[in-house]
Amino acid sequence: MIPDRRTSWILNGEPVRVLPESSGAPVSEMELIGRKGGVKIVESSEGVEIKWMLFSANWASLYYLAENLHLYTGPFKLRYFLSGWFTETIESPLEVRLRIEQLIAKSDIHLVQHIFVKQVDPAKTRVPHILRDTLSDMKALPEFSVDCVYDDDTNEFVVQRVGSQSSIARLYGVSPVTTLCLTGNTYDEVVSAAYSSVLEDEEPYYDHVIAAMVLPDHNVSWIPYQRVILPHTFPDGKKGVSVVSDLVDVDIKIV
C-alpha cells in the first residue's frame, strides 16, 4: 500500500502554495531545485523527505525550514545533491537543524574524487549479519557474492559471476558486464586495489566504500556499502576473490 504523500515547496525563504510557471508550462522539479534554489518537502506516514541541491542559492529557504522543523513529524530523510545525490536519515528535529546548518556552511565544496574506500576494524564497528557470518565462516554464499577471477594476461580481476541477491544485482541486475563490473575504469581500479593482497595473504579483508554511481534511472547517487573480500579458487584452478557486500551506512564522512 502506497502511503499518502503531501508535497510542498519553499522558495526564496518562504513556503509557496502555487509553483511558478514558465511560458505557461509547469516548471520541472530539477529547475525548481537547481536553478531557482527551491527546497522540496514530501510528507508521508513514513516521515519527511527534504530535497535540495547543495550548491544552489537556497540558503534562505533552508534557514526557514530549519526554524520550522517542529511543524513536521520525523524521521527526516535528507536528500541533497553534490556530484550525486546523498541520502541521510535523522530522527531528531534538532539534529536535522544542526545538520542543515553544517551543510549550508559546506555549500561551496567541490568534490574531485567520486570513490572513497576505508579499511575498518570489524571489531570496532557495526557489521551487518551477512558480512559477519562471511568473516566468521570464511565462506561466501553464492547468492550474496560476486566472483572475480584473476586474469594472468592482463593482471586484472574480471567479474565472472554476480549473485542473485548481491548488492550489485539489487542495483543493476546479475549481468557480469554492466558498467559497474567492467575493468579498466576508475571505479574498478579503486575498489579492486585490495584484491591482490587478499590473494597474496589468503586472508579476508573488510572495508567501507561510498561511490557516486549512475543508476539505471540515469540519476547519480552516492551509494554506501560495506564489504568482505575472500580469496577464492575456481573449479578450473584459477585464482580470484569472492566479494560480499551490503548496502548500509559507512564510516566515511565526505561532507
C-alpha positions in Angstrom: 0.0 0.0 0.0 1.5 3.4 -1.1 1.4 5.9 1.8 -0.4 9.2 1.4 2.1 11.8 0.3 1.9 15.6 0.5 4.4 17.7 -1.4 5.2 21.3 -0.5 8.0 23.8 -1.5 10.0 26.6 0.0 11.2 29.2 -2.5 13.2 32.4 -1.7 12.8 31.7 2.0 9.0 31.4 2.0 6.6 28.5 1.7 4.7 28.6 -1.6 1.3 27.1 -2.5 1.3 27.8 -6.2 4.5 26.9 -8.0 5.9 29.4 -10.6 5.3 28.6 -14.2 7.5 29.4 -17.3 5.7 30.3 -20.5 2.5 28.9 -19.2 4.0 25.4 -18.6 4.7 23.9 -15.1 8.3 24.2 -14.0 10.2 20.9 -13.6 11.4 19.7 -10.3 15.0 19.9 -11.3 14.6 23.6 -12.4 12.9 24.4 -9.1 15.6 22.7 -7.1 18.6 23.5 -9.3 18.0 26.9 -10.9 15.5 28.5 -8.6 17.1 27.2 -5.3 13.9 25.5 -4.1 13.6 23.1 -1.3 11.1 20.2 -1.8 9.4 18.6 1.2 7.4 15.4 0.9 5.5 14.3 3.9 4.0 10.8 4.4 3.2 8.3 7.1 6.9 7.2 6.8 8.3 10.6 7.7 9.6 13.6 5.8 11.9 13.8 2.8 13.8 17.1 2.3 15.4 17.6 -1.1 17.7 20.3 -2.4 20.9 21.0 -4.3 23.9 21.9 -2.1 25.4 24.4 -4.5 22.1 26.2 -5.3 21.2 29.6 -3.9 18.7 28.3 -1.4 20.1 29.4 2.0 17.1 31.5 2.9 14.8 28.5 2.2 17.0 26.1 4.2 17.1 28.5 7.2 13.4 28.9 7.1 12.9 25.2 7.1 15.4 24.8 10.0 13.4 27.2 12.1 10.1 25.4 11.4 11.1 21.7 11.7 8.7 21.5 14.7 5.9 21.6 12.2 6.9 18.1 10.8 6.9 14.6 12.2 10.0 12.6 11.6 12.0 10.6 10.8 13.6 13.0 8.4 15.3 11.9 5.2 17.7 14.5 3.8 18.4 14.2 0.0 20.9 16.7 -1.2 22.9 16.8 -4.4 26.7 17.3 -4.6 28.3 15.4 -7.5 25.4 13.0 -6.9 22.5 12.5 -4.5 23.4 11.9 -0.9 20.7 10.4 1.5 20.8 10.7 5.2 18.1 9.7 7.7 17.9 11.6 11.0 15.3 11.1 13.7 15.6 14.3 15.8 14.5 17.7 14.5 17.3 19.3 16.5 19.9 17.0 14.8 18.3 17.8 11.4 18.6 21.6 12.1 22.3 21.2 13.1 23.0 19.0 10.0 21.3 21.5 7.7 23.4 24.3 9.1 26.6 22.2 8.6 25.7 21.6 5.0 24.9 25.3 4.4 28.5 26.0 5.6 29.8 23.5 3.1 27.8 24.6 0.1 30.9 25.7 -1.8 32.7 22.3 -1.6 33.7 20.8 -5.0 34.3 17.0 -5.0 37.1 15.9 -7.3 37.1 12.3 -6.0 34.0 10.2 -6.6 35.0 6.9 -4.9 36.1 6.6 -1.3 37.4 3.4 0.4 38.3 3.0 4.1 39.6 -0.2 5.7 37.8 -0.7 9.1 38.3 -2.9 12.1 35.2 -5.1 12.2 35.5 -5.4 16.0 35.1 -1.6 16.3 32.0 -1.0 14.1 28.6 -2.3 13.4 28.9 -5.1 10.8 25.8 -6.4 9.0 24.9 -10.1 9.8 25.7 -11.3 6.3 29.2 -9.8 6.4 29.8 -11.0 10.0 28.8 -14.5 9.0 31.1 -14.4 6.0 34.0 -13.3 8.1 33.5 -15.9 10.8 32.8 -18.8 8.3 35.4 -17.7 5.7 32.8 -18.7 3.2 30.8 -16.5 0.7 27.2 -17.7 0.0 26.8 -17.8 -3.8 23.6 -15.9 -3.9 25.1 -13.0 -2.0 28.5 -12.9 -3.5 30.3 -11.6 -6.7 33.2 -13.7 -8.0 36.1 -12.1 -9.7 38.8 -14.2 -11.5 42.4 -13.0 -11.8 43.5 -12.8 -15.5 47.2 -13.6 -15.8 47.4 -11.9 -19.2 46.1 -8.5 -18.2 46.9 -8.6 -14.4 43.3 -7.6 -13.8 40.4 -9.1 -11.9 37.4 -9.8 -14.1 33.8 -10.2 -12.8 32.8 -13.8 -13.6 29.5 -14.2 -11.7 27.0 -11.9 -9.9 24.9 -13.5 -7.2 21.2 -13.0 -7.5 20.8 -11.3 -4.1 24.1 -9.4 -4.1 24.3 -5.6 -3.8 25.2 -5.3 -7.5 22.2 -7.4 -8.5 19.9 -5.2 -6.4 21.2 -2.1 -8.3 22.0 -3.3 -11.8 20.9 -6.9 -12.2 23.0 -10.1 -12.5 24.8 -9.4 -15.8 28.6 -9.5 -15.2 29.1 -6.9 -18.0 27.3 -3.9 -16.6 29.3 -0.7 -16.3 30.0 -1.3 -12.7 31.5 -4.8 -13.4 33.8 -3.7 -16.3 37.6 -3.5 -15.8 39.8 -0.6 -16.5 37.7 2.3 -15.3 38.3 4.4 -12.2 35.7 2.6 -10.1 37.3 -0.8 -10.9 40.8 0.5 -10.1 39.9 1.8 -6.7 37.6 -1.0 -5.5 39.8 -3.8 -6.7 43.0 -2.4 -5.3 42.7 -4.7 -2.3 42.1 -7.9 -4.3 45.8 -8.7 -4.9 46.7 -8.5 -1.2 43.8 -10.8 -0.4 45.1 -13.4 -2.8 48.7 -13.0 -1.6 47.9 -13.1 2.1 44.9 -15.6 1.8 43.2 -13.6 4.5 39.7 -11.9 4.5 39.6 -8.2 4.0 36.8 -5.9 5.3 36.2 -2.2 4.4 33.7 0.5 3.7 33.0 2.1 0.4 31.0 5.0 -0.9 30.9 5.9 -4.6 28.9 8.2 -6.9 27.2 5.8 -9.3 25.0 6.3 -12.3 21.9 4.2 -11.5 19.6 2.6 -14.1 17.2 5.6 -13.8 20.2 7.8 -15.0 20.4 9.6 -11.7 23.8 9.8 -10.0 23.6 8.8 -6.3 26.2 8.2 -3.7 25.9 4.6 -2.8 27.5 3.4 0.6 28.3 -0.2 1.3 30.3 -2.4 3.5 32.1 -5.5 2.0 34.1 -8.6 2.8 36.7 -9.9 0.3 37.7 -13.5 0.5 40.3 -15.4 -1.5 38.7 -17.9 -3.9 39.8 -20.8 -6.1 37.6 -21.5 -9.1 36.8 -25.1 -10.4 39.3 -24.8 -13.2 42.1 -23.9 -10.7 42.2 -20.2 -11.4 42.6 -17.8 -8.5 40.4 -14.9 -7.7 38.2 -13.3 -5.0 34.6 -13.5 -3.8 33.1 -10.3 -2.6 30.1 -10.0 -0.3 28.7 -6.5 0.3 25.7 -4.9 2.0 24.1 -1.5 1.1 24.3 0.1 4.6 25.8 3.2 6.2 29.6 3.5 6.3 32.2 5.2 8.5 33.2 7.7 5.7 32.3 11.3 6.0 32.5 13.3 2.8 30.5 16.4 3.7 
